[in-house]
Amino acid sequence: MENIGGRPSHLALLPDSRFLLVSGRASLDRTNGLWATNAVVYSASGTPGGEFCIGDDIPVLVTDRHGRVWTAYGDEAICGEHRESGAGLAGWDTDGRAIWLPQDRLPSHPLEGCTAATDGDQVWLVWYAGGRHGTFLTRTTPSTGEVTTHPSPVRDPDGFAFRGNRAVLTRRHHNQRTVELTRAELDGTTWTVTDHRVLDVPGRVVVRCGQGRDGTLWLRTGDTWLRIEA
């Protein structure tokens, strides 16, 4: 596909062979109080469809199998003026409506989104709370509304995938061809690290490099995608 407009930061799959392109930033028109669109739904042929705004300063974005969009925000948005971004985490439909917010169900307020993943009908959002609070993994089940949060076994991971009770988490070495890979298991409410190693990879690992979907972490290293099973 050619001649895609804008400067997208995120590419995510949607049902019916559609896909979503999202810019990580959005701007507020102070003359009318409206936020400019930063998300566009495309058909399989590359034809643009719906456009909407899903918040400002988006380091983390993932879609689930039903086409819902899940976001975790950066500090500029969390401390900014966009209402849903200020919550730190959010879920959206493809008409640009916020369908989920954490409300008072988190142990601390997010300061920065780290990464995200899906596991069947569940969605995991990984976020950093700063200082002594550290990093958390929040799991939500949209069909039931259940939300659970656990301290992360890895501080500030940028890649994550989950299946059953097992997870794989990665931390990139900035502009290096190495990455830290950690495996962990969840026993009720406690994570136990089962393996940790440093891997040599084919290319540099950059921001927004990991996409976790249904138990598989797709990790982009240079021009190569690595498939890592949880």
Buried (B, 14 or more C-beta within 10 A) or exposed (E): EEEEEEEBBBBBBBEEEBBBBBBBBBEBEEEEEEBEBBBBBBEEEEEEEBEBBBBBBBBBBBBBEEBBBBBBBBBEBBEBEBEBBBBBBBBBBBEBEBEBBBEEBBEBBBBBBBBBBBBEEBBBBBBBBEEEBBBBBBBBBBEEEEBEBBBBBBEBBBBBBBBEEBBBBBBBBEEEBBBBBBBBBBEEEEBEEEEEEEBEBEEBBEEBBBBBBBBBBBBBBEEEEBEBEB
